Amino acid sequence: MELRELLEIGPGLTALIGGGGKTTLMYHLAAELRQQGTVLVCTTTKIWPPAHLRVCTEEGTLREELRRRGIACAGMPAEQGKLTAPAIDGWETMADFVLVEADGSAGRPFKAHADWEPVLPEERQATVLVMGADGFGKPISRMAHRPELYARLAGATEDQEVTPELAARVVRLECLHDRVFLNQVDREEEWPLARRLAAALDCPVTAGTLREGRWQRLK
């Protein structure tokens, strides 16, 4: 089954937050969804421009690219060569499917959110929280973006290892998501950890590996 089906990605705007592979997930879903309709990918924070998609900064260019190819990226140039949010009125509804990376995690598999995060569009139909299984069993200080806040929410210290139950506690307290995708389940011994995470959450959970193209719905 395709990942879009397991994550129940429907028409409209879907926001991706957390860590552990948001950008990779966004482009994977974009490729799947292109078979169902037009697709726009963008960010409300900052992302690197995709090499495989045209980046549109103006409404006319965006509409033409969606008409011609059915898929596009929209955004404005930012520092360090990155892209920030589109400056196009109504971009949130210009494609059948709009995928928005609405968070940053500094490359960490887990994240605690400051008061101004994530940057979620009001038009969103769903919010998918992404986490990385390769962070389990390693210290909060190295695996979590905003580790001090993460540890405080988890009721732990920064030198404690991240467990599925600890990660689930942070997710439940923040309550920013509709569903969870646990990425980086690359080894057989990581599946029991994925199941423990799913058991500790009260939302749909899908786990797998984007790198190897394998996943399953756990809850």
Disulfide bonds with the S-S distance in Angstrom:
none
